Amino acid sequence: SNSLVSIIIPTYNRAHLIGETLESVKAQTYSNWECIIIDDHSSDDTETIISHYTKSDLRFKYHKRPKKSAKNHII
């Protein structure tokens, strides 16, 4: 079986670590994967580093978590 494996990576201000993390994912011998990176609105260079990976390998997907609003608040 060659099932798709989804790797989900939450991140926030991890520019100093995210490149190493994504290189590790990319180096896996199993190739049928997707890597979904969810950013909680980082204020450092996290998005810039991730964009290098999303442009060079379509298996990497980048999403910013939606900002919280009063109407999305659970009480």
Predicted model as a PDB file, atoms N, CA, C, CB and O in Angstrom, pLDDT in the B-factor column:
MODEL        1                                                                  
ATOM      1  N   SER A   1       0.841  -1.189   0.000  1.00 71.00           N  
ATOM      2  CA  SER A   1       0.000   0.000   0.000  1.00 71.00           C  
ATOM      3  C   SER A   1       0.881   1.246   0.000  1.00 71.00           C  
ATOM      4  CB  SER A   1      -0.954   0.002   1.221  1.00 71.00           C  
ATOM      5  O   SER A   1       1.894   1.299   0.698  1.00 71.00           O  
ATOM      6  N   ASN A   2       0.494   2.234  -0.779  1.00 90.00           N  
ATOM      7  CA  ASN A   2       1.237   3.479  -0.875  1.00 90.00           C  
ATOM      8  C   ASN A   2       0.330   4.637  -0.448  1.00 90.00           C  
ATOM      9  CB  ASN A   2       1.775   3.694  -2.320  1.00 90.00           C  
ATOM     10  O   ASN A   2       0.172   5.617  -1.175  1.00 90.00           O  
ATOM     11  N   SER A   3      -0.257   4.507   0.730  1.00 96.00           N  
ATOM     12  CA  SER A   3      -1.214   5.491   1.231  1.00 96.00           C  
ATOM     13  C   SER A   3      -0.547   6.828   1.505  1.00 96.00           C  
ATOM     14  CB  SER A   3      -1.885   4.978   2.497  1.00 96.00           C  
ATOM     15  O   SER A   3       0.622   6.898   1.886  1.00 96.00           O  
ATOM     16  N   LEU A   4      -1.327   7.897   1.297  1.00 97.00           N  
ATOM     17  CA  LEU A   4      -0.850   9.239   1.599  1.00 97.00           C  
ATOM     18  C   LEU A   4      -0.745   9.425   3.109  1.00 97.00           C  
ATOM     19  CB  LEU A   4      -1.784  10.302   0.984  1.00 97.00           C  
ATOM     20  O   LEU A   4      -1.675   9.104   3.849  1.00 97.00           O  
ATOM     21  N   VAL A   5       0.379   9.940   3.551  1.00 97.00           N  
ATOM     22  CA  VAL A   5       0.598  10.260   4.957  1.00 97.00           C  
ATOM     23  C   VAL A   5       0.577  11.773   5.084  1.00 97.00           C  
ATOM     24  CB  VAL A   5       1.951   9.657   5.491  1.00 97.00           C  
ATOM     25  O   VAL A   5       1.296  12.467   4.364  1.00 97.00           O  
ATOM     26  N   SER A   6      -0.241  12.290   5.992  1.00 98.00           N  
ATOM     27  CA  SER A   6      -0.323  13.725   6.235  1.00 98.00           C  
ATOM     28  C   SER A   6       0.434  14.060   7.511  1.00 98.00           C  
ATOM     29  CB  SER A   6      -1.799  14.190   6.333  1.00 98.00           C  
ATOM     30  O   SER A   6       0.192  13.480   8.569  1.00 98.00           O  
ATOM     31  N   ILE A   7       1.347  14.997   7.389  1.00 98.00           N  
ATOM     32  CA  ILE A   7       2.143  15.459   8.518  1.00 98.00           C  
ATOM     33  C   ILE A   7       1.684  16.875   8.810  1.00 98.00           C  
ATOM     34  CB  ILE A   7       3.695  15.392   8.221  1.00 98.00           C  
ATOM     35  O   ILE A   7       1.737  17.738   7.934  1.00 98.00           O  
ATOM     36  N   ILE A   8       1.239  17.121  10.018  1.00 98.00           N  
ATOM     37  CA  ILE A   8       0.738  18.444  10.388  1.00 98.00           C  
ATOM     38  C   ILE A   8       1.681  19.053  11.413  1.00 98.00           C  
ATOM     39  CB  ILE A   8      -0.714  18.365  10.948  1.00 98.00           C  
ATOM     40  O   ILE A   8       1.940  18.471  12.466  1.00 98.00           O  
ATOM     41  N   ILE A   9       2.191  20.241  11.082  1.00 98.00           N  
ATOM     42  CA  ILE A   9       3.159  20.903  11.948  1.00 98.00           C  
ATOM     43  C   ILE A   9       2.608  22.268  12.365  1.00 98.00           C  
ATOM     44  CB  ILE A   9       4.534  21.054  11.231  1.00 98.00           C  
ATOM     45  O   ILE A   9       2.524  23.178  11.540  1.00 98.00           O  
ATOM     46  N   PRO A  10       2.235  22.415  13.632  1.00 97.00           N  
ATOM     47  CA  PRO A  10       1.858  23.751  14.109  1.00 97.00           C  
ATOM     48  C   PRO A  10       3.134  24.533  14.424  1.00 97.00           C  
ATOM     49  CB  PRO A  10       0.925  23.664  15.375  1.00 97.00           C  
ATOM     50  O   PRO A  10       4.118  23.955  14.886  1.00 97.00           O  
ATOM     51  N   THR A  11       3.119  25.846  14.176  1.00 97.00           N  
ATOM     52  CA  THR A  11       4.315  26.642  14.451  1.00 97.00           C  
ATOM     53  C   THR A  11       3.956  28.057  14.860  1.00 97.00           C  
ATOM     54  CB  THR A  11       5.226  26.671  13.232  1.00 97.00           C  
ATOM     55  O   THR A  11       2.909  28.585  14.485  1.00 97.00           O  
ATOM     56  N   TYR A  12       4.834  28.653  15.625  1.00 97.00           N  
ATOM     57  CA  TYR A  12       4.723  30.062  16.004  1.00 97.00           C  
ATOM     58  C   TYR A  12       6.123  30.558  16.362  1.00 97.00           C  
ATOM     59  CB  TYR A  12       3.718  30.262  17.208  1.00 97.00           C  
ATOM     60  O   TYR A  12       6.731  30.081  17.321  1.00 97.00           O  
ATOM     61  N   ASN A  13       6.622  31.503  15.598  1.00 97.00           N  
ATOM     62  CA  ASN A  13       7.940  32.104  15.842  1.00 97.00           C  
ATOM     63  C   ASN A  13       9.042  31.059  16.015  1.00 97.00           C  
ATOM     64  CB  ASN A  13       7.884  32.986  17.074  1.00 97.00           C  
ATOM     65  O   ASN A  13       9.770  31.065  17.007  1.00 97.00           O  
ATOM     66  N   ARG A  14       9.149  30.175  15.044  1.00 97.00           N  
ATOM     67  CA  ARG A  14      10.164  29.117  15.091  1.00 97.00           C  
ATOM     68  C   ARG A  14      11.077  29.170  13.876  1.00 97.00           C  
ATOM     69  CB  ARG A  14       9.499  27.744  15.181  1.00 97.00           C  
ATOM     70  O   ARG A  14      11.500  28.132  13.367  1.00 97.00           O  
ATOM     71  N   ALA A  15      11.379  30.372  13.413  1.00 96.00           N  
ATOM     72  CA  ALA A  15      12.257  30.518  12.240  1.00 96.00           C  
ATOM     73  C   ALA A  15      13.586  29.809  12.458  1.00 96.00           C  
ATOM     74  CB  ALA A  15      12.502  32.005  11.932  1.00 96.00           C  
ATOM     75  O   ALA A  15      14.175  29.285  11.513  1.00 96.00           O  
ATOM     76  N   HIS A  16      14.058  29.790  13.691  1.00 96.00           N  
ATOM     77  CA  HIS A  16      15.349  29.164  13.993  1.00 96.00           C  
ATOM     78  C   HIS A  16      15.289  27.633  13.968  1.00 96.00           C  
ATOM     79  CB  HIS A  16      15.836  29.628  15.352  1.00 96.00           C  
ATOM     80  O   HIS A  16      16.333  26.981  13.994  1.00 96.00           O  
ATOM     81  N   LEU A  17      14.086  27.049  13.919  1.00 97.00           N  
ATOM     82  CA  LEU A  17      13.946  25.588  13.934  1.00 97.00           C  
ATOM     83  C   LEU A  17      13.201  25.007  12.732  1.00 97.00           C  
ATOM     84  CB  LEU A  17      13.240  25.176  15.179  1.00 97.00           C  
ATOM     85  O   LEU A  17      13.402  23.842  12.390  1.00 97.00           O  
ATOM     86  N   ILE A  18      12.351  25.798  12.090  1.00 98.00           N  
ATOM     87  CA  ILE A  18      11.440  25.230  11.093  1.00 98.00           C  
ATOM     88  C   ILE A  18      12.175  24.655   9.885  1.00 98.00           C  
ATOM     89  CB  ILE A  18      10.458  26.287  10.630  1.00 98.00           C  
ATOM     90  O   ILE A  18      11.737  23.647   9.330  1.00 98.00           O  
ATOM     91  N   GLY A  19      13.263  25.260   9.470  1.00 97.00           N  
ATOM     92  CA  GLY A  19      14.022  24.729   8.335  1.00 97.00           C  
ATOM     93  C   GLY A  19      14.535  23.330   8.604  1.00 97.00           C  
ATOM     94  O   GLY A  19      14.418  22.449   7.752  1.00 97.00           O  
ATOM     95  N   GLU A  20      15.099  23.119   9.771  1.00 98.00           N  
ATOM     96  CA  GLU A  20      15.601  21.791  10.154  1.00 98.00           C  
ATOM     97  C   GLU A  20      14.460  20.777  10.205  1.00 98.00           C  
ATOM     98  CB  GLU A  20      16.315  21.856  11.523  1.00 98.00           C  
ATOM     99  O   GLU A  20      14.619  19.631   9.785  1.00 98.00           O  
ATOM    100  N   THR A  21      13.317  21.206  10.719  1.00 98.00           N  
ATOM    101  CA  THR A  21      12.158  20.320  10.797  1.00 98.00           C  
ATOM    102  C   THR A  21      11.687  19.898   9.403  1.00 98.00           C  
ATOM    103  CB  THR A  21      11.015  21.009  11.552  1.00 98.00           C  
ATOM    104  O   THR A  21      11.429  18.720   9.157  1.00 98.00           O  
ATOM    105  N   LEU A  22      11.579  20.871   8.495  1.00 98.00           N  
ATOM    106  CA  LEU A  22      11.098  20.570   7.151  1.00 98.00           C  
ATOM    107  C   LEU A  22      12.121  19.770   6.350  1.00 98.00           C  
ATOM    108  CB  LEU A  22      10.757  21.856   6.417  1.00 98.00           C  
ATOM    109  O   LEU A  22      11.739  18.953   5.512  1.00 98.00           O  
ATOM    110  N   GLU A  23      13.388  19.987   6.587  1.00 98.00           N  
ATOM    111  CA  GLU A  23      14.433  19.166   5.946  1.00 98.00           C  
ATOM    112  C   GLU A  23      14.308  17.719   6.392  1.00 98.00           C  
ATOM    113  CB  GLU A  23      15.848  19.706   6.282  1.00 98.00           C  
ATOM    114  O   GLU A  23      14.498  16.805   5.590  1.00 98.00           O  
ATOM    115  N   SER A  24      13.993  17.504   7.649  1.00 98.00           N  
ATOM    116  CA  SER A  24      13.819  16.150   8.170  1.00 98.00           C  
ATOM    117  C   SER A  24      12.638  15.463   7.492  1.00 98.00           C  
ATOM    118  CB  SER A  24      13.615  16.179   9.694  1.00 98.00           C  
ATOM    119  O   SER A  24      12.724  14.289   7.131  1.00 98.00           O  
ATOM    120  N   VAL A  25      11.543  16.187   7.318  1.00 97.00           N  
ATOM    121  CA  VAL A  25      10.377  15.632   6.620  1.00 97.00           C  
ATOM    122  C   VAL A  25      10.758  15.284   5.182  1.00 97.00           C  
ATOM    123  CB  VAL A  25       9.186  16.636   6.640  1.00 97.00           C  
ATOM    124  O   VAL A  25      10.447  14.196   4.697  1.00 97.00           O  
ATOM    125  N   LYS A  26      11.425  16.202   4.514  1.00 97.00           N  
ATOM    126  CA  LYS A  26      11.812  16.022   3.115  1.00 97.00           C  
ATOM    127  C   LYS A  26      12.757  14.832   2.918  1.00 97.00           C  
ATOM    128  CB  LYS A  26      12.471  17.289   2.596  1.00 97.00           C  
ATOM    129  O   LYS A  26      12.758  14.215   1.853  1.00 97.00           O  
ATOM    130  N   ALA A  27      13.547  14.511   3.923  1.00 97.00           N  
ATOM    131  CA  ALA A  27      14.545  13.447   3.830  1.00 97.00           C  
ATOM    132  C   ALA A  27      13.971  12.042   4.052  1.00 97.00           C  
ATOM    133  CB  ALA A  27      15.635  13.701   4.829  1.00 97.00           C  
ATOM    134  O   ALA A  27      14.701  11.056   3.943  1.00 97.00           O  
ATOM    135  N   GLN A  28      12.698  11.943   4.356  1.00 94.00           N  
ATOM    136  CA  GLN A  28      12.107  10.628   4.604  1.00 94.00           C  
ATOM    137  C   GLN A  28      12.171   9.764   3.342  1.00 94.00           C  
ATOM    138  CB  GLN A  28      10.645  10.773   5.081  1.00 94.00           C  
ATOM    139  O   GLN A  28      12.065  10.272   2.225  1.00 94.00           O  
ATOM    140  N   THR A  29      12.342   8.472   3.531  1.00 95.00           N  
ATOM    141  CA  THR A  29      12.409   7.569   2.390  1.00 95.00           C  
ATOM    142  C   THR A  29      11.027   7.295   1.803  1.00 95.00           C  
ATOM    143  CB  THR A  29      13.069   6.262   2.797  1.00 95.00           C  
ATOM    144  O   THR A  29      10.913   6.986   0.617  1.00 95.00           O  
ATOM    145  N   TYR A  30       9.989   7.401   2.604  1.00 96.00           N  
ATOM    146  CA  TYR A  30       8.613   7.247   2.111  1.00 96.00           C  
ATOM    147  C   TYR A  30       8.236   8.557   1.426  1.00 96.00           C  
ATOM    148  CB  TYR A  30       7.598   6.892   3.285  1.00 96.00           C  
ATOM    149  O   TYR A  30       8.334   9.623   2.034  1.00 96.00           O  
ATOM    150  N   SER A  31       7.810   8.489   0.182  1.00 95.00           N  
ATOM    151  CA  SER A  31       7.625   9.729  -0.584  1.00 95.00           C  
ATOM    152  C   SER A  31       6.173  10.174  -0.771  1.00 95.00           C  
ATOM    153  CB  SER A  31       8.240   9.566  -1.919  1.00 95.00           C  
ATOM    154  O   SER A  31       5.939  11.285  -1.247  1.00 95.00           O  
ATOM    155  N   ASN A  32       5.208   9.354  -0.417  1.00 97.00           N  
ATOM    156  CA  ASN A  32       3.806   9.742  -0.608  1.00 97.00           C  
ATOM    157  C   ASN A  32       3.273  10.419   0.657  1.00 97.00           C  
ATOM    158  CB  ASN A  32       2.936   8.503  -0.968  1.00 97.00           C  
ATOM    159  O   ASN A  32       2.494   9.842   1.416  1.00 97.00           O  
ATOM    160  N   TRP A  33       3.715  11.650   0.854  1.00 97.00           N  
ATOM    161  CA  TRP A  33       3.311  12.422   2.022  1.00 97.00           C  
ATOM    162  C   TRP A  33       2.962  13.839   1.614  1.00 97.00           C  
ATOM    163  CB  TRP A  33       4.419  12.427   3.082  1.00 97.00           C  
ATOM    164  O   TRP A  33       3.330  14.313   0.539  1.00 97.00           O  
ATOM    165  N   GLU A  34       2.239  14.502   2.507  1.00 98.00           N  
ATOM    166  CA  GLU A  34       2.001  15.934   2.419  1.00 98.00           C  
ATOM    167  C   GLU A  34       2.326  16.504   3.789  1.00 98.00           C  
ATOM    168  CB  GLU A  34       0.516  16.265   1.978  1.00 98.00           C  
ATOM    169  O   GLU A  34       2.091  15.862   4.813  1.00 98.00           O  
ATOM    170  N   CYS A  35       2.857  17.691   3.799  1.00 98.00           N  
ATOM    171  CA  CYS A  35       3.213  18.335   5.061  1.00 98.00           C  
ATOM    172  C   CYS A  35       2.438  19.642   5.144  1.00 98.00           C  
ATOM    173  CB  CYS A  35       4.763  18.581   5.171  1.00 98.00           C  
ATOM    174  O   CYS A  35       2.657  20.560   4.354  1.00 98.00           O  
ATOM    175  N   ILE A  36       1.541  19.713   6.098  1.00 98.00           N  
ATOM    176  CA  ILE A  36       0.685  20.877   6.283  1.00 98.00           C  
ATOM    177  C   ILE A  36       1.222  21.669   7.479  1.00 98.00           C  
ATOM    178  CB  ILE A  36      -0.817  20.457   6.500  1.00 98.00           C  
ATOM    179  O   ILE A  36       1.227  21.181   8.609  1.00 98.00           O  
ATOM    180  N   ILE A  37       1.669  22.888   7.210  1.00 98.00           N  
ATOM    181  CA  ILE A  37       2.237  23.727   8.254  1.00 98.00           C  
ATOM    182  C   ILE A  37       1.198  24.786   8.606  1.00 98.00           C  
ATOM    183  CB  ILE A  37       3.592  24.380   7.798  1.00 98.00           C  
ATOM    184  O   ILE A  37       0.749  25.538   7.741  1.00 98.00           O  
ATOM    185  N   ILE A  38       0.821  24.839   9.880  1.00 97.00           N  
ATOM    186  CA  ILE A  38      -0.163  25.797  10.367  1.00 97.00           C  
ATOM    187  C   ILE A  38       0.562  26.814  11.232  1.00 97.00           C  
ATOM    188  CB  ILE A  38      -1.309  25.091  11.164  1.00 97.00           C  
ATOM    189  O   ILE A  38       1.107  26.476  12.283  1.00 97.00           O  
ATOM    190  N   ASP A  39       0.565  28.056  10.783  1.00 97.00           N  
ATOM    191  CA  ASP A  39       1.277  29.129  11.476  1.00 97.00           C  
ATOM    192  C   ASP A  39       0.282  29.971  12.269  1.00 97.00           C  
ATOM    193  CB  ASP A  39       2.064  30.013  10.471  1.00 97.00           C  
ATOM    194  O   ASP A  39      -0.751  30.390  11.746  1.00 97.00           O  
ATOM    195  N   ASP A  40       0.605  30.208  13.518  1.00 95.00           N  
ATOM    196  CA  ASP A  40      -0.245  31.014  14.406  1.00 95.00           C  
ATOM    197  C   ASP A  40       0.201  32.477  14.370  1.00 95.00           C  
ATOM    198  CB  ASP A  40      -0.194  30.468  15.863  1.00 95.00           C  
ATOM    199  O   ASP A  40       0.400  33.096  15.416  1.00 95.00           O  
ATOM    200  N   HIS A  41       0.356  33.029  13.154  1.00 94.00           N  
ATOM    201  CA  HIS A  41       0.720  34.435  12.928  1.00 94.00           C  
ATOM    202  C   HIS A  41       2.083  34.787  13.517  1.00 94.00           C  
ATOM    203  CB  HIS A  41      -0.338  35.347  13.523  1.00 94.00           C  
ATOM    204  O   HIS A  41       2.202  35.726  14.303  1.00 94.00           O  
ATOM    205  N   SER A  42       3.096  34.037  13.137  1.00 96.00           N  
ATOM    206  CA  SER A  42       4.465  34.318  13.585  1.00 96.00           C  
ATOM    207  C   SER A  42       4.868  35.741  13.207  1.00 96.00           C  
ATOM    208  CB  SER A  42       5.459  33.302  12.974  1.00 96.00           C  
ATOM    209  O   SER A  42       4.435  36.273  12.184  1.00 96.00           O  
ATOM    210  N   SER A  43       5.700  36.345  14.047  1.00 96.00           N  
ATOM    211  CA  SER A  43       6.190  37.703  13.782  1.00 96.00           C  
ATOM    212  C   SER A  43       7.673  37.702  13.407  1.00 96.00           C  
ATOM    213  CB  SER A  43       5.964  38.598  15.008  1.00 96.00           C  
ATOM    214  O   SER A  43       8.272  38.765  13.246  1.00 96.00           O  
ATOM    215  N   ASP A  44       8.265  36.515  13.267  1.00 97.00           N  
ATOM    216  CA  ASP A  44       9.669  36.408  12.852  1.00 97.00           C  
ATOM    217  C   ASP A  44       9.717  35.978  11.378  1.00 97.00           C  
ATOM    218  CB  ASP A  44      10.453  35.387  13.762  1.00 97.00           C  
ATOM    219  O   ASP A  44       8.760  36.227  10.646  1.00 97.00           O  
ATOM    220  N   ASP A  45      10.777  35.356  10.936  1.00 97.00           N  
ATOM    221  CA  ASP A  45      10.945  34.954   9.529  1.00 97.00           C  
ATOM    222  C   ASP A  45      10.402  33.558   9.214  1.00 97.00           C  
ATOM    223  CB  ASP A  45      12.404  35.004   9.164  1.00 97.00           C  
ATOM    224  O   ASP A  45      10.756  32.979   8.187  1.00 97.00           O  
ATOM    225  N   THR A  46       9.566  33.024  10.065  1.00 97.00           N  
ATOM    226  CA  THR A  46       9.015  31.686   9.851  1.00 97.00           C  
ATOM    227  C   THR A  46       8.357  31.559   8.476  1.00 97.00           C  
ATOM    228  CB  THR A  46       8.002  31.352  10.945  1.00 97.00           C  
ATOM    229  O   THR A  46       8.640  30.607   7.749  1.00 97.00           O  
ATOM    230  N   GLU A  47       7.497  32.487   8.114  1.00 97.00           N  
ATOM    231  CA  GLU A  47       6.781  32.410   6.836  1.00 97.00           C  
ATOM    232  C   GLU A  47       7.737  32.461   5.644  1.00 97.00           C  
ATOM    233  CB  GLU A  47       5.766  33.548   6.734  1.00 97.00           C  
ATOM    234  O   GLU A  47       7.530  31.754   4.658  1.00 97.00           O  
ATOM    235  N   THR A  48       8.767  33.281   5.724  1.00 97.00           N  
ATOM    236  CA  THR A  48       9.753  33.391   4.642  1.00 97.00           C  
ATOM    237  C   THR A  48      10.473  32.067   4.423  1.00 97.00           C  
ATOM    238  CB  THR A  48      10.772  34.497   4.952  1.00 97.00           C  
ATOM    239  O   THR A  48      10.670  31.642   3.284  1.00 97.00           O  
ATOM    240  N   ILE A  49      10.858  31.427   5.497  1.00 98.00           N  
ATOM    241  CA  ILE A  49      11.563  30.141   5.403  1.00 98.00           C  
ATOM    242  C   ILE A  49      10.633  29.069   4.834  1.00 98.00           C  
ATOM    243  CB  ILE A  49      12.098  29.706   6.793  1.00 98.00           C  
ATOM    244  O   ILE A  49      11.036  28.285   3.975  1.00 98.00           O  
ATOM    245  N   ILE A  50       9.406  29.039   5.311  1.00 98.00           N  
ATOM    246  CA  ILE A  50       8.448  28.045   4.834  1.00 98.00           C  
ATOM    247  C   ILE A  50       8.157  28.251   3.350  1.00 98.00           C  
ATOM    248  CB  ILE A  50       7.144  28.117   5.649  1.00 98.00           C  
ATOM    249  O   ILE A  50       7.976  27.280   2.616  1.00 98.00           O  
ATOM    250  N   SER A  51       8.109  29.503   2.903  1.00 98.00           N  
ATOM    251  CA  SER A  51       7.794  29.772   1.493  1.00 98.00           C  
ATOM    252  C   SER A  51       8.831  29.157   0.551  1.00 98.00           C  
ATOM    253  CB  SER A  51       7.706  31.281   1.251  1.00 98.00           C  
ATOM    254  O   SER A  51       8.494  28.773  -0.569  1.00 98.00           O  
ATOM    255  N   HIS A  52      10.069  29.062   0.988  1.00 97.00           N  
ATOM    256  CA  HIS A  52      11.102  28.390   0.188  1.00 97.00           C  
ATOM    257  C   HIS A  52      10.708  26.932  -0.068  1.00 97.00           C  
ATOM    258  CB  HIS A  52      12.482  28.459   0.906  1.00 97.00           C  
ATOM    259  O   HIS A  52      10.873  26.425  -1.178  1.00 97.00           O  
ATOM    260  N   TYR A  53      10.194  26.273   0.947  1.00 98.00           N  
ATOM    261  CA  TYR A  53       9.806  24.865   0.826  1.00 98.00           C  
ATOM    262  C   TYR A  53       8.536  24.701  -0.006  1.00 98.00           C  
ATOM    263  CB  TYR A  53       9.601  24.252   2.212  1.00 98.00           C  
ATOM    264  O   TYR A  53       8.448  23.782  -0.821  1.00 98.00           O  
ATOM    265  N   THR A  54       7.554  25.580   0.190  1.00 98.00           N  
ATOM    266  CA  THR A  54       6.297  25.450  -0.555  1.00 98.00           C  
ATOM    267  C   THR A  54       6.495  25.734  -2.046  1.00 98.00           C  
ATOM    268  CB  THR A  54       5.240  26.401   0.021  1.00 98.00           C  
ATOM    269  O   THR A  54       5.776  25.186  -2.882  1.00 98.00           O  
ATOM    270  N   LYS A  55       7.458  26.581  -2.381  1.00 98.00           N  
ATOM    271  CA  LYS A  55       7.734  26.883  -3.787  1.00 98.00           C  
ATOM    272  C   LYS A  55       8.522  25.769  -4.473  1.00 98.00           C  
ATOM    273  CB  LYS A  55       8.499  28.192  -3.896  1.00 98.00           C  
ATOM    274  O   LYS A  55       8.364  25.547  -5.674  1.00 98.00           O  
ATOM    275  N   SER A  56       9.360  25.077  -3.726  1.00 97.00           N  
ATOM    276  CA  SER A  56      10.219  24.058  -4.337  1.00 97.00           C  
ATOM    277  C   SER A  56       9.646  22.635  -4.257  1.00 97.00           C  
ATOM    278  CB  SER A  56      11.573  24.086  -3.676  1.00 97.00           C  
ATOM    279  O   SER A  56      10.119  21.740  -4.957  1.00 97.00           O  
ATOM    280  N   ASP A  57       8.638  22.424  -3.414  1.00 98.00           N  
ATOM    281  CA  ASP A  57       8.071  21.075  -3.254  1.00 98.00           C  
ATOM    282  C   ASP A  57       6.586  21.224  -2.931  1.00 98.00           C  
ATOM    283  CB  ASP A  57       8.821  20.260  -2.122  1.00 98.00           C  
ATOM    284  O   ASP A  57       6.231  21.687  -1.847  1.00 98.00           O  
ATOM    285  N   LEU A  58       5.732  20.842  -3.852  1.00 97.00           N  
ATOM    286  CA  LEU A  58       4.289  21.022  -3.686  1.00 97.00           C  
ATOM    287  C   LEU A  58       3.680  20.163  -2.582  1.00 97.00           C  
ATOM    288  CB  LEU A  58       3.601  20.719  -4.975  1.00 97.00           C  
ATOM    289  O   LEU A  58       2.506  20.326  -2.249  1.00 97.00           O  
ATOM    290  N   ARG A  59       4.457  19.263  -2.019  1.00 98.00           N  
ATOM    291  CA  ARG A  59       3.940  18.458  -0.902  1.00 98.00           C  
ATOM    292  C   ARG A  59       3.865  19.277   0.382  1.00 98.00           C  
ATOM    293  CB  ARG A  59       4.822  17.219  -0.680  1.00 98.00           C  
ATOM    294  O   ARG A  59       3.171  18.894   1.324  1.00 98.00           O  
ATOM    295  N   PHE A  60       4.577  20.404   0.424  1.00 98.00           N  
ATOM    296  CA  PHE A  60       4.497  21.320   1.569  1.00 98.00           C  
ATOM    297  C   PHE A  60       3.366  22.306   1.330  1.00 98.00           C  
ATOM    298  CB  PHE A  60       5.848  22.072   1.792  1.00 98.00           C  
ATOM    299  O   PHE A  60       3.284  22.927   0.270  1.00 98.00           O  
ATOM    300  N   LYS A  61       2.496  22.446   2.324  1.00 98.00           N  
ATOM    301  CA  LYS A  61       1.365  23.373   2.236  1.00 98.00           C  
ATOM    302  C   LYS A  61       1.366  24.263   3.474  1.00 98.00           C  
ATOM    303  CB  LYS A  61       0.008  22.602   2.104  1.00 98.00           C  
ATOM    304  O   LYS A  61       1.489  23.784   4.601  1.00 98.00           O  
ATOM    305  N   TYR A  62       1.227  25.558   3.244  1.00 98.00           N  
ATOM    306  CA  TYR A  62       1.302  26.540   4.330  1.00 98.00           C  
ATOM    307  C   TYR A  62      -0.053  27.204   4.539  1.00 98.00           C  
ATOM    308  CB  TYR A  62       2.377  27.606   4.028  1.00 98.00           C  
ATOM    309  O   TYR A  62      -0.707  27.625   3.585  1.00 98.00           O  
ATOM    310  N   HIS A  63      -0.463  27.291   5.802  1.00 97.00           N  
ATOM    311  CA  HIS A  63      -1.716  27.966   6.163  1.00 97.00           C  
ATOM    312  C   HIS A  63      -1.487  28.794   7.419  1.00 97.00           C  
ATOM    313  CB  HIS A  63      -2.871  26.937   6.384  1.00 97.00           C  
ATOM    314  O   HIS A  63      -0.822  28.358   8.358  1.00 97.00           O  
ATOM    315  N   LYS A  64      -2.052  29.999   7.416  1.00 94.00           N  
ATOM    316  CA  LYS A  64      -2.071  30.795   8.638  1.00 94.00           C  
ATOM    317  C   LYS A  64      -3.382  30.499   9.341  1.00 94.00           C  
ATOM    318  CB  LYS A  64      -1.910  32.332   8.342  1.00 94.00           C  
ATOM    319  O   LYS A  64      -4.445  30.466   8.720  1.00 94.00           O  
ATOM    320  N   ARG A  65      -3.291  30.285  10.636  1.00 88.00           N  
ATOM    321  CA  ARG A  65      -4.495  30.051  11.423  1.00 88.00           C  
ATOM    322  C   ARG A  65      -5.327  31.327  11.418  1.00 88.00           C  
ATOM    323  CB  ARG A  65      -4.145  29.613  12.880  1.00 88.00           C  
ATOM    324  O   ARG A  65      -4.777  32.418  11.566  1.00 88.00           O  
ATOM    325  N   PRO A  66      -6.642  31.209  11.252  1.00 83.00           N  
ATOM    326  CA  PRO A  66      -7.480  32.416  11.266  1.00 83.00           C  
ATOM    327  C   PRO A  66      -7.348  33.156  12.597  1.00 83.00           C  
ATOM    328  CB  PRO A  66      -8.956  32.050  11.008  1.00 83.00           C  
ATOM    329  O   PRO A  66      -7.212  32.547  13.658  1.00 83.00           O  
ATOM    330  N   LYS A  67      -7.391  34.468  12.509  1.00 79.00           N  
ATOM    331  CA  LYS A  67      -7.357  35.271  13.740  1.00 79.00           C  
ATOM    332  C   LYS A  67      -8.662  35.080  14.484  1.00 79.00           C  
ATOM    333  CB  LYS A  67      -7.117  36.782  13.431  1.00 79.00           C  
ATOM    334  O   LYS A  67      -9.725  34.928  13.882  1.00 79.00           O  
ATOM    335  N   LYS A  68      -8.563  35.090  15.803  1.00 73.00           N  
ATOM    336  CA  LYS A  68      -9.757  34.965  16.641  1.00 73.00           C  
ATOM    337  C   LYS A  68     -10.594  36.246  16.544  1.00 73.00           C  
ATOM    338  CB  LYS A  68      -9.363  34.678  18.123  1.00 73.00           C  
ATOM    339  O   LYS A  68     -10.064  37.353  16.451  1.00 73.00           O  
ATOM    340  N   SER A  69     -11.880  36.065  16.567  1.00 63.00           N  
ATOM    341  CA  SER A  69     -12.772  37.215  16.637  1.00 63.00           C  
ATOM    342  C   SER A  69     -13.810  36.923  17.707  1.00 63.00           C  
ATOM    343  CB  SER A  69     -13.446  37.513  15.251  1.00 63.00           C  
ATOM    344  O   SER A  69     -13.966  35.780  18.137  1.00 63.00           O  
ATOM    345  N   ALA A  70     -14.504  37.938  18.125  1.00 57.00           N  
ATOM    346  CA  ALA A  70     -15.497  37.776  19.184  1.00 57.00           C  
ATOM    347  C   ALA A  70     -16.560  36.750  18.796  1.00 57.00           C  
ATOM    348  CB  ALA A  70     -16.157  39.119  19.501  1.00 57.00           C  
ATOM    349  O   ALA A  70     -17.019  35.991  19.650  1.00 57.00           O  
ATOM    350  N   LYS A  71     -16.958  36.713  17.522  1.00 61.00           N  
ATOM    351  CA  LYS A  71     -18.001  35.785  17.106  1.00 61.00           C  
ATOM    352  C   LYS A  71     -17.523  34.338  17.055  1.00 61.00           C  
ATOM    353  CB  LYS A  71     -18.530  36.186  15.758  1.00 61.00           C  
ATOM    354  O   LYS A  71     -18.347  33.424  17.044  1.00 61.00           O  
ATOM    355  N   ASN A  72     -16.197  34.105  17.025  1.00 58.00           N  
ATOM    356  CA  ASN A  72     -15.662  32.748  17.029  1.00 58.00           C  
ATOM    357  C   ASN A  72     -15.345  32.251  18.431  1.00 58.00           C  
ATOM    358  CB  ASN A  72     -14.423  32.682  16.178  1.00 58.00           C  
ATOM    359  O   ASN A  72     -14.896  31.118  18.600  1.00 58.00           O  
ATOM    360  N   HIS A  73     -15.570  33.070  19.413  1.00 56.00           N  
ATOM    361  CA  HIS A  73     -15.228  32.720  20.785  1.00 56.00           C  
ATOM    362  C   HIS A  73     -16.254  31.743  21.363  1.00 56.00           C  
ATOM    363  CB  HIS A  73     -15.141  33.985  21.655  1.00 56.00           C  
ATOM    364  O   HIS A  73     -17.457  31.999  21.300  1.00 56.00           O  
ATOM    365  N   ILE A  74     -15.796  30.655  21.912  1.00 56.00           N  
ATOM    366  CA  ILE A  74     -16.677  29.662  22.519  1.00 56.00           C  
ATOM    367  C   ILE A  74     -16.828  29.992  24.002  1.00 56.00           C  
ATOM    368  CB  ILE A  74     -16.122  28.211  22.318  1.00 56.00           C  
ATOM    369  O   ILE A  74     -15.843  30.202  24.710  1.00 56.00           O  
ATOM    370  N   ILE A  75     -18.073  30.034  24.454  1.00 51.00           N  
ATOM    371  CA  ILE A  75     -18.333  30.344  25.874  1.00 51.00           C  
ATOM    372  C   ILE A  75     -18.936  29.140  26.542  1.00 51.00           C  
ATOM    373  CB  ILE A  75     -19.272  31.567  26.027  1.00 51.00           C  
ATOM    374  O   ILE A  75     -19.234  29.180  27.735  1.00 51.00           O  
TER     375      ILE A  75                                                      
ENDMDL                                                                          
END                                                                             
